[in-house]
Amino acid sequence: MIEAGILGTGSYLPDVVVTNQDMSGIVETSDEWITTRTGISERRLSSGEPTWFMGAVAARRAIAASGVDPKSIGLVLATTGTPDYFFPSLACIVQAEVGADDAFAFDVGAACSGFVYAYDIASKYIASGAVKYVLIVSAENISKLTNYADRSTCILFGDGAGAVVVGPGRGGVHSSYLRSDGKGGDVLVCRALPISHPFLDGTGRNPEGWDSGFQDRFPDLDDNYIRMDGQEVYKFAVRAVVESTQAVCAEAGIAVSEVDHFVMHQANMRILEAAARRLGVGMDRFVVHIGEMGNASSASIPICLDNMARDGRMKPGDKAVLAGFGAGLTYGAMLVTL
């Protein structure tokens, strides 16, 4: 086991609470329709807090809970799909905000799987001896990318941040399993800035390649909003979390039935329930907070971990599977002792 245990957790959720009833006032939907299909009752949305601010608050809380001196942190990893700046990175801004002056910092771009990817990276840096403590912060302002006229997506997403400090002294990582499927990435997309400069004459190359395929799926993809094929994402997500969970348990020689907690990305209650059925475990072992926060992308798992720490469910020695899945397509899991 790699001694990269969770030493402290922190989170931040905006004060603005948007209920399903509120959503029914802007799109054709209802509380019953949303709840039965997603498990979401409400979500938190930024009232102007930038992504870096939410991340920094969560990070300070995690550092305080860990008891680690910020100057002892050797690496800051940040995950976000909704940064405030293309550069500097979210990780560098948070590093400055929390006083981790001796750390190096960079962002990990893996969408909703970002926290799992970052934790895996952190554990390997710690195992190599390069650093002792790592701060991981996941912060998302998904409302910036949400089209609130599209009822298929606007009901799903929320904003928030979660953070952990990992290092030796408590628990650790038994196994990890990370995968990507770029060929399937066209089921969940959000465009960045288009090419635009004074010398653009329209005669440039329009190559056949990765992005030529999803033009048929999303023919109106001419803005910067999230586009999602919900049925395809659901099928991918269920397969991904089951595959990755079984893989990390097999690698560690631990039966799925021996896992105390399943802390999975909070995208849809139906995905969690389907995963529980296929894994043969009860929903009582699944950490579920999607009802009150919606889909907060990469921030969802560390927010769940902080909730576990605050309500006493994070007991030393318990085993947990952390599993993420998201755009890319990316997915993966880690088996850890808390």
Phi, psi and omega in degrees: 000132176281128181283077178226063182278166179276111184267337180195149180231158175202158179208166176213127173238134178299159181284338184287117179254122179247114182275170175297326177297320176299318180296325181292347177277348182241340176222163181282099181199183178207163178301316181297317181298314182291313185298314183291332182266338185231335187083004183267130175255327180204165178216155178262135178234143179300138173259021180128350178298125177289162181301317182297324181296312179299317179296320181293321178297313179299320181294316178300320180294322178292319179296316179299319181292329182282334185075010181273135174294126180307329181286351176271352179284125184265344184210135173243121177247131178237145176234132177194148169252002186225059181290161175278336182223144169295322170206144005291166180290157174302320181300319180292322178295315179295320177306314179294320184293325185263354178079027176276066194294335184261008181269157162257158192214141174202161180268151176245119182259094179221025178054225187291345176273001190305318182296317180296317177300315182295320179296321178297315177300314180302315183297326181284325174296319179293317180297327181286344183088002182292325178221160178259316182236143178232134172261125175247127179230129179240119185224135185220134169243068185297338179301336178292337184251006187261132175270108185278014168255356181256101186291342181286339180242325188294336180284347191269324200259149176222169181250157177160181182212149174220154182211154174219152168252128179241149181171184181286156176123339178200124176063198180163185186255125176273315185199159177216158183210110182240137180217159175221151177222082182297333179293336179263007186292348184281002179271350181211104189222156173209118185286148173267196182293140177282165175289127181204118177205165187297343185256010180284118184249003177080005182257005184289176183289142170235076193291147170286135181176211189305312190272004178282337184286322187274002175297327176288324180290318180233077185294342181261025184282070180235021178225194183244035178262158176293136171238134184216135170266096190301318182294317180292320178296319179300311181298317178298314186297314181297313179299318185294315184289325178292312180301311185289324178295313179297324182293314182290326178291318179297317181297324182274353182071031181240131179290146177304325181294344180273351181284132183277325185221137172246110183250095186249157177308133184269084181255319184197133181299326180297326177295315180297317181293320178295319178297318179299317179298314183289332177275347179074033179234158181281153178294344179295342178268354180269132175277122186232118175225012182297331183302324184254358180227352182067196180271106180259026176053226187295344180281347189294318182292311179294332173296317177299319179297320178293321176298320177298318181295321184283331180261009172087006180279343181274082183269133178305132180097342177294148177258139182224142169258125174255122185226132179234159177201144182182194184302147180146302356279143178235150174198163179171170181212160173224142172255119185232154167260128184282000000 
